[in-house]
Amino acid sequence: MKIKILFTLSIILITLLFLTGCTSTNQDDTATDEPTNFDPTSGTMTMKQLYEDININTTVDSYTKTFDSLSQNDTLILIDEIADIRYSGSDNFTEFTFSWTDNSGGTSEQRNLYFRFQGNIVEDYNINDTVSITVHIKEVQISTYNISYTLELFEEQWTNEKIFKEIVKEPTLINKGLQPMDASIIQKITI
């Protein structure tokens, strides 16, 4: 049962907007000058750095997702290139995909983070555009359906405790308990 829970959480980790990731080893077979964690002087990260900064710990009755280098009330500016864009008309949000290749562990694996924004903004952006997304870190502690959650997430995604409790019956549904972010927080960058 624990293996099934861990496997499910691993899949969530890859697919969730900002709520997915593994404990970072900050080791990569490709050498880059890219910083490996949050720099409070610039306040910026790439999506890969965000992914590497996420820690998820689970037990039968608890789920904890925190960041290594981010804390409550931090302002974070994510800067990266769009890999894909799609609009969900039924849910009225635009989903941006950000991708990179993870060469750690001796294998080359494609990783993705997904960010949802309210409304249809696909006409405003193109694949390969560089964008910045400004978010604020919020810590939420909540218990629902016999699971205690401690989550560091983006304040811009948080709905409220009542909605979260109604929707999130297990950790695989965390993303459903969060709302698409306001489109005003994403900006195209000309480099």
C-alpha positions in Angstrom: 0.0 0.0 0.0 2.8 2.4 0.9 4.5 1.7 -2.5 1.2 2.5 -4.3 0.9 5.8 -2.4 4.5 6.7 -3.1 4.1 5.8 -6.8 0.9 7.9 -7.0 2.6 10.8 -5.3 5.6 10.5 -7.7 3.2 10.9 -10.7 1.6 13.9 -9.0 5.0 15.3 -8.5 5.6 15.5 -12.2 2.2 16.7 -13.2 1.2 19.2 -10.6 1.7 22.9 -11.0 4.2 23.9 -8.4 3.2 21.2 -6.2 5.3 18.5 -7.6 9.0 17.5 -7.3 11.5 15.4 -5.5 14.1 16.0 -2.9 16.9 17.8 -4.7 20.3 16.4 -5.0 21.4 19.4 -7.1 23.5 17.1 -9.1 23.3 17.2 -12.9 25.5 15.6 -15.5 25.4 18.8 -17.6 27.5 21.6 -16.3 25.8 25.0 -16.2 26.3 28.3 -14.5 22.7 28.2 -13.4 22.3 28.7 -9.6 20.8 25.6 -7.9 18.6 27.3 -5.4 16.7 30.5 -4.5 18.8 33.6 -4.5 17.1 36.1 -2.1 19.0 39.0 -3.6 17.5 38.5 -7.1 14.4 36.5 -6.0 14.5 34.4 -9.1 14.5 30.7 -10.1 14.1 28.7 -13.2 11.4 25.9 -13.3 14.2 23.3 -13.0 15.5 25.1 -9.8 11.9 25.2 -8.4 11.5 21.5 -9.1 14.8 20.7 -7.4 13.8 22.8 -4.4 10.7 20.9 -3.6 10.6 18.2 -0.8 7.7 15.9 -0.4 7.3 13.6 2.6 4.4 11.2 3.1 3.2 8.8 5.7 -0.1 7.0 5.9 -1.8 10.0 7.6 0.3 13.0 6.5 1.5 14.7 3.4 4.2 17.5 3.6 5.4 19.5 0.6 8.0 22.2 1.4 10.7 24.1 -0.3 14.4 23.9 0.6 15.1 27.6 0.2 11.7 29.3 0.2 9.6 30.4 3.2 6.2 31.9 4.0 5.8 35.4 2.5 8.8 35.0 0.1 8.3 36.6 -3.3 9.6 34.4 -6.1 10.0 35.3 -9.7 10.1 32.3 -12.0 11.8 32.9 -15.3 11.8 30.3 -18.0 10.8 29.4 -21.6 7.4 28.0 -22.5 7.5 24.5 -23.9 3.7 24.2 -24.6 0.5 26.0 -24.1 -3.1 24.7 -24.1 -6.5 26.2 -23.3 -9.1 24.2 -21.4 -12.5 25.7 -22.5 -14.5 23.5 -20.1 -12.4 24.8 -17.1 -11.6 28.2 -18.6 -7.9 28.2 -17.9 -4.7 28.3 -20.0 -2.0 25.8 -19.0 1.6 26.5 -19.6 4.2 23.7 -19.7 7.8 24.3 -18.8 10.3 21.5 -19.7 13.9 20.6 -19.2 16.1 17.5 -19.4 17.2 15.9 -16.1 20.5 14.1 -16.5 20.9 13.1 -12.9 21.1 9.5 -11.8 22.8 8.4 -15.0 19.7 8.7 -17.2 18.3 11.5 -19.3 14.7 12.2 -18.4 12.2 14.9 -19.6 10.7 16.8 -16.7 7.7 19.2 -16.8 6.0 21.7 -14.5 2.6 23.0 -15.3 1.1 26.3 -14.4 -2.6 27.2 -14.9 -3.8 30.8 -15.5 -7.4 32.0 -15.5 -9.0 32.5 -18.9 -7.8 32.1 -22.5 -4.5 33.8 -22.9 -3.0 31.5 -25.6 -3.0 34.3 -28.2 -0.7 36.4 -26.0 2.1 33.8 -25.8 4.0 31.5 -28.1 6.0 28.3 -27.5 9.6 29.3 -26.8 8.7 32.7 -25.3 10.6 33.5 -22.2 8.2 34.6 -19.4 8.4 35.7 -15.8 5.8 34.6 -13.2 5.7 36.4 -9.9 4.3 34.4 -7.0 4.3 34.5 -3.2 4.9 31.6 -0.9 2.1 30.6 1.5 2.2 27.9 4.1 -1.0 26.0 4.7 -1.7 23.4 7.4 -4.9 21.6 7.1 -6.5 18.2 7.9 -9.1 16.5 5.8 -10.2 12.9 5.2 -7.8 11.7 8.0 -4.7 13.2 6.3 -2.8 16.1 7.7 -1.3 18.4 5.1 1.5 20.8 5.5 2.0 22.6 2.2 4.1 25.4 1.0 2.4 26.6 -2.2 1.8 29.8 -4.2 -0.6 32.2 -2.5 -2.0 33.0 -5.9 -3.3 29.4 -6.2 -4.9 29.1 -2.8 -8.7 29.0 -2.8 -9.7 28.6 0.8 -9.8 25.9 3.5 -13.5 25.0 2.9 -13.0 24.3 -0.8 -9.8 22.5 -0.3 -11.3 20.2 2.3 -14.3 19.5 0.0 -12.2 18.5 -3.0 -9.0 17.0 -1.6 -9.9 13.5 -0.4 -6.3 12.2 -0.9 -2.9 13.7 -2.0 -3.5 12.9 -5.6 -6.2 15.5 -5.7 -4.2 18.5 -4.3 -4.0 20.2 -7.7 -7.8 20.1 -7.9 -8.0 22.0 -4.6 -6.1 24.9 -6.0 -7.3 27.5 -8.5 -5.7 28.8 -11.7 -3.7 31.9 -11.1 -4.6 35.4 -12.3 -3.1 36.0 -15.7 -1.7 39.3 -14.6 1.2 37.6 -12.8 2.7 36.2 -16.0 4.7 38.5 -18.3 6.5 38.0 -21.5 10.2 38.9 -21.3 12.2 40.2 -24.3 15.8 39.0 -24.1 
